[in-house]
Amino acid sequence: MGWLTLHVDEERGVNSLRRRLERHPLIASGLLILLVDLSVTLLGSLTGLPLRIFSVAAVFLLAYRRGLRGGLPGVIILFVLPWIALLSGMASLYPTPPTGQLIVALGLIPLMIVMGIDSDHRRRLTEELHRLAITDGLTGAYNRHYLDRRLRDEMARADRYHLPLSMILLDVDDFKEVNDSYGHHTGDEVLKRLAKAIQDDLRAYDLLARWGGEEFLVALPSTGLEGTLLVAERLRRLVAELELGLEHPVTISLGVGSYRRGETLAEVLKRADAGLYRAKQDGKNLVMRAA
C-alpha cells in the first residue's frame, strides 16, 4: 500500500511538472536544449572526439522543431536559442580570453533581450485575460459575477469602517422597441454608448456593471441614500439628453437602495429593485426608492 501511495505521488509530481513546462514553452525548450548540449559535450570530453559541432547541430534541429509551434516563444526558440548555441560552439574553439569571453557575451545579450520581451508579452497577455474575465464583452462595464464579489468586499469594508454604501439599479425603458424598430445591432450600440456615458460620469472608485440584458447596477462606496438619489437623477438626465441618432430619446428608470449594517446583498438589491419597479409603474424615466 505504501509503495502504491509513493507511486501515485510520483506520478502526480511528474504530471504537475509536465503541465508547468507546457505552460512555459520557452523554459521547457531551453532545458531540453541545455540537456542535449551538456550530454553531447560530456560525451565528447569522455571520448576525446570533437562532438561539439554535433551538439550545435542538435540544438538547431530541436529549436526548429519546437519553434514551429508558433507564438512569441516559438520565434524565440526558433531564432535565438540556435544563435546562442552557435556562439557557444565558437567559444569552445577559442577558449582563451578575450575572444572566448567576447563570443559568450554576444550570446548572452540577445538572451537577456528576448527574456525581457517574453516576460512583457506574458504580462500583457495575463492582464488581457483578467480584463476579459471581469468585464462584459459588449459594453466594457464589469460583469455581474465580478461586481457580486466586489460588492461583498465593499459591504465588509462599510461594516469595518462604518461607511455608507449605496446602489442604483437602472433599466433602459422600452428597450425591446429599440431592437424591434432599429435592429439588434443598433440596440447593442445604444447599450455601449449608454454604459460609456454613465461610466465617464462616475467617480474613479464607483462601480458599474451590466446586471443582465438592458439592466445595469451602479455601486457608490462612501455615499449615503440622499447623495445617491442626486447621482441617480444626474444619470437619468444624462441618458435622456444623449444624442443617439434615434427618432425618440432613450430613457432609463432607476431604483435606489442603501446598505444597512448586517444586511445581505440580496436584501439591499431587493430594495433597489423595488424602487426600480415603482419608477416603471409611475411612468418610467424616473428615480425612485423603495417605499
PLY file of the C-alpha trace (Angstrom):
ply
format ascii 1.0
element vertex 291
property float x
property float y
property float z
element edge 290
property int vertex1
property int vertex2
end_header
0.00 0.00 0.00
2.86 2.38 0.84
4.53 1.61 -2.48
1.27 2.40 -4.30
0.93 5.73 -2.48
4.53 6.62 -3.34
3.94 5.67 -6.97
0.79 7.83 -7.16
2.62 10.78 -5.57
5.49 10.42 -8.03
3.05 10.27 -10.94
1.28 13.40 -9.71
4.62 15.15 -9.38
5.61 14.24 -12.92
2.23 15.34 -14.31
2.46 18.62 -12.39
5.95 19.26 -13.79
4.77 18.42 -17.29
1.83 20.86 -17.04
4.15 23.59 -15.78
6.56 23.07 -18.67
3.67 23.06 -21.17
2.61 26.49 -19.88
6.17 27.80 -20.34
7.43 26.51 -23.71
10.50 28.75 -23.73
11.73 27.36 -20.41
10.91 23.78 -21.44
12.75 24.13 -24.74
15.70 25.83 -23.08
16.03 22.99 -20.57
15.79 20.36 -23.30
18.34 22.11 -25.48
20.66 22.59 -22.49
20.36 18.90 -21.62
21.25 17.85 -25.17
24.15 20.30 -25.32
25.60 19.16 -21.98
25.17 15.48 -22.85
26.98 15.76 -26.16
29.71 17.94 -24.65
30.24 15.44 -21.80
30.39 12.56 -24.26
32.97 14.47 -26.30
35.07 15.07 -23.17
34.98 11.39 -22.22
35.79 10.08 -25.68
38.13 12.84 -26.81
36.14 13.18 -30.03
35.24 16.62 -31.49
31.49 16.25 -30.88
30.78 19.92 -30.19
29.66 20.52 -33.76
27.06 17.74 -33.37
25.78 19.45 -30.22
25.25 22.69 -32.14
23.52 20.81 -34.96
21.22 19.06 -32.44
20.32 22.40 -30.87
19.43 23.83 -34.28
17.21 20.81 -35.05
15.42 20.90 -31.69
14.90 24.66 -31.85
13.47 24.38 -35.36
11.01 21.63 -34.45
9.81 23.24 -31.22
9.79 26.74 -32.67
7.22 25.72 -35.29
4.57 25.65 -32.53
4.15 29.38 -33.05
3.72 32.46 -30.95
6.43 34.68 -29.50
8.04 31.80 -27.55
8.21 29.87 -30.82
10.01 32.73 -32.54
12.48 32.96 -29.67
13.12 29.22 -29.73
13.45 29.13 -33.50
15.88 32.01 -33.93
17.62 32.97 -30.70
18.50 29.70 -28.99
20.35 28.34 -32.08
22.23 31.65 -32.23
23.35 31.21 -28.64
24.29 27.58 -29.28
26.35 28.56 -32.31
28.22 31.23 -30.37
28.75 28.74 -27.56
30.26 26.30 -30.04
32.50 29.02 -31.41
33.58 29.93 -27.89
34.71 26.34 -27.34
37.03 26.71 -30.35
38.51 29.90 -28.85
38.70 29.12 -25.12
41.29 31.77 -24.29
40.33 35.34 -23.44
39.44 37.77 -24.74
37.96 36.08 -27.83
36.03 33.37 -25.96
34.64 35.79 -23.41
33.54 38.18 -26.14
31.69 35.43 -28.02
29.91 34.27 -24.85
28.91 37.89 -24.10
27.47 38.23 -27.60
25.33 35.17 -26.90
24.06 36.50 -23.56
22.93 39.88 -24.90
20.12 38.56 -27.17
19.14 36.07 -24.46
18.55 38.88 -21.97
16.64 40.88 -24.59
14.29 38.07 -25.56
13.70 37.07 -21.94
12.55 40.65 -21.32
10.31 40.57 -24.42
8.78 37.24 -23.43
8.15 38.45 -19.87
6.40 41.59 -21.13
4.35 39.53 -23.60
3.17 37.21 -20.82
2.35 40.14 -18.53
0.23 41.83 -21.20
-1.48 38.54 -22.02
-2.27 37.96 -18.34
-3.68 41.46 -17.99
-5.87 40.99 -21.06
-7.21 37.65 -19.82
-8.00 39.23 -16.46
-9.84 42.11 -18.16
-11.90 39.69 -20.24
-12.77 37.67 -17.13
-14.22 40.62 -15.19
-15.90 42.73 -17.87
-18.96 42.46 -20.08
-17.95 41.74 -23.65
-20.42 44.19 -25.21
-20.38 47.28 -23.01
-17.00 47.09 -21.28
-18.68 47.51 -17.89
-17.92 44.97 -15.17
-19.82 41.70 -15.42
-22.27 40.51 -12.79
-20.02 37.81 -11.36
-17.19 40.27 -10.68
-19.40 43.01 -9.22
-21.13 40.49 -6.97
-17.73 39.66 -5.45
-16.69 43.32 -5.22
-19.95 44.30 -3.54
-19.40 41.77 -0.77
-15.94 43.26 -0.23
-17.43 46.78 -0.15
-20.07 45.67 2.35
-17.38 44.24 4.63
-15.43 47.50 4.29
-18.55 49.53 5.10
-19.09 47.42 8.24
-15.48 47.70 9.34
-15.14 51.46 8.95
-18.81 52.43 9.47
-19.08 53.90 5.98
-22.21 54.29 3.84
-22.67 52.23 0.69
-25.47 52.64 -1.84
-26.58 51.05 -5.09
-28.55 52.13 -8.14
-30.38 49.57 -10.26
-31.29 51.03 -13.66
-33.10 49.69 -16.68
-33.45 51.08 -20.22
-37.07 51.99 -20.86
-38.84 50.22 -23.73
-35.60 48.72 -24.98
-37.47 45.99 -26.87
-38.96 48.68 -29.10
-35.46 49.92 -29.95
-34.44 46.41 -31.02
-37.67 45.86 -32.94
-37.57 49.23 -34.72
-33.86 49.61 -35.45
-32.41 46.11 -35.14
-30.24 44.40 -32.55
-27.05 45.98 -33.85
-28.43 49.44 -33.08
-29.66 48.16 -29.73
-26.13 46.98 -28.93
-24.71 50.37 -29.90
-27.22 52.09 -27.62
-26.12 49.94 -24.67
-22.45 50.63 -25.38
-22.98 54.40 -25.67
-25.14 54.46 -22.56
-22.63 52.43 -20.49
-19.74 54.68 -21.57
-21.65 57.86 -20.75
-22.53 56.58 -17.28
-19.01 55.30 -16.60
-17.49 58.62 -17.62
-19.80 60.46 -15.23
-18.97 58.30 -12.20
-16.05 58.65 -9.81
-12.96 56.51 -10.33
-13.84 54.21 -7.41
-17.55 53.83 -8.25
-18.53 50.54 -9.85
-20.69 49.96 -12.93
-21.77 46.50 -14.08
-24.11 45.11 -16.67
-26.51 43.22 -14.44
-28.44 41.50 -17.22
-29.86 42.41 -20.64
-30.52 46.16 -20.58
-30.20 46.38 -16.81
-27.16 47.92 -15.06
-26.07 48.22 -11.45
-24.09 51.13 -10.03
-22.36 50.79 -6.65
-21.41 54.00 -4.83
-19.00 53.45 -1.93
-18.95 56.11 0.82
-22.26 57.53 -0.43
-25.47 57.74 1.58
-29.04 57.48 0.33
-29.61 61.20 -0.27
-26.36 61.58 -2.18
-27.22 58.50 -4.23
-30.60 59.96 -5.18
-28.80 63.02 -6.53
-26.37 60.85 -8.54
-29.26 58.78 -9.92
-31.13 61.92 -11.01
-27.98 63.22 -12.71
-27.59 59.93 -14.59
-31.25 59.97 -15.61
-30.87 63.42 -17.18
-27.55 62.48 -18.76
-29.03 59.49 -20.60
-32.19 61.37 -21.66
-30.00 64.05 -23.28
-27.73 61.63 -25.15
-27.69 62.07 -28.93
-28.08 58.54 -30.24
-29.41 59.25 -33.72
-32.81 57.70 -32.99
-36.23 59.18 -33.64
-37.04 59.28 -29.92
-34.68 59.77 -26.95
-33.68 56.75 -24.90
-34.54 56.99 -21.20
-33.83 54.95 -18.10
-35.69 54.19 -14.89
-33.68 53.92 -11.68
-34.21 52.38 -8.27
-32.04 53.30 -5.30
-31.14 51.39 -2.14
-28.58 51.84 0.66
-26.80 49.15 2.60
-27.75 48.71 6.24
-25.22 47.18 8.59
-25.58 43.40 8.82
-27.77 43.05 5.72
-27.17 40.57 2.94
-26.51 41.72 -0.61
-29.85 40.23 -1.68
-31.70 42.44 0.80
-30.09 45.64 -0.49
-30.74 44.69 -4.11
-34.35 43.82 -3.26
-34.96 47.41 -2.08
-33.24 48.88 -5.15
-35.33 46.60 -7.36
-38.49 47.71 -5.56
-37.56 51.32 -6.31
-36.99 50.43 -9.98
-40.40 48.73 -10.11
-42.05 51.89 -8.71
-40.29 54.03 -11.32
-41.58 51.79 -14.10
-45.11 51.75 -12.70
-45.26 55.54 -12.25
-44.42 56.31 -15.87
-40.72 55.46 -16.45
-37.80 57.88 -16.82
-37.90 58.37 -13.04
-35.75 57.84 -9.93
-37.42 56.04 -7.04
-36.55 54.34 -3.79
-38.45 51.58 -2.07
-41.48 52.78 -0.13
0 1
1 2
2 3
3 4
4 5
5 6
6 7
7 8
8 9
9 10
10 11
11 12
12 13
13 14
14 15
15 16
16 17
17 18
18 19
19 20
20 21
21 22
22 23
23 24
24 25
25 26
26 27
27 28
28 29
29 30
30 31
31 32
32 33
33 34
34 35
35 36
36 37
37 38
38 39
39 40
40 41
41 42
42 43
43 44
44 45
45 46
46 47
47 48
48 49
49 50
50 51
51 52
52 53
53 54
54 55
55 56
56 57
57 58
58 59
59 60
60 61
61 62
62 63
63 64
64 65
65 66
66 67
67 68
68 69
69 70
70 71
71 72
72 73
73 74
74 75
75 76
76 77
77 78
78 79
79 80
80 81
81 82
82 83
83 84
84 85
85 86
86 87
87 88
88 89
89 90
90 91
91 92
92 93
93 94
94 95
95 96
96 97
97 98
98 99
99 100
100 101
101 102
102 103
103 104
104 105
105 106
106 107
107 108
108 109
109 110
110 111
111 112
112 113
113 114
114 115
115 116
116 117
117 118
118 119
119 120
120 121
121 122
122 123
123 124
124 125
125 126
126 127
127 128
128 129
129 130
130 131
131 132
132 133
133 134
134 135
135 136
136 137
137 138
138 139
139 140
140 141
141 142
142 143
143 144
144 145
145 146
146 147
147 148
148 149
149 150
150 151
151 152
152 153
153 154
154 155
155 156
156 157
157 158
158 159
159 160
160 161
161 162
162 163
163 164
164 165
165 166
166 167
167 168
168 169
169 170
170 171
171 172
172 173
173 174
174 175
175 176
176 177
177 178
178 179
179 180
180 181
181 182
182 183
183 184
184 185
185 186
186 187
187 188
188 189
189 190
190 191
191 192
192 193
193 194
194 195
195 196
196 197
197 198
198 199
199 200
200 201
201 202
202 203
203 204
204 205
205 206
206 207
207 208
208 209
209 210
210 211
211 212
212 213
213 214
214 215
215 216
216 217
217 218
218 219
219 220
220 221
221 222
222 223
223 224
224 225
225 226
226 227
227 228
228 229
229 230
230 231
231 232
232 233
233 234
234 235
235 236
236 237
237 238
238 239
239 240
240 241
241 242
242 243
243 244
244 245
245 246
246 247
247 248
248 249
249 250
250 251
251 252
252 253
253 254
254 255
255 256
256 257
257 258
258 259
259 260
260 261
261 262
262 263
263 264
264 265
265 266
266 267
267 268
268 269
269 270
270 271
271 272
272 273
273 274
274 275
275 276
276 277
277 278
278 279
279 280
280 281
281 282
282 283
283 284
284 285
285 286
286 287
287 288
288 289
289 290
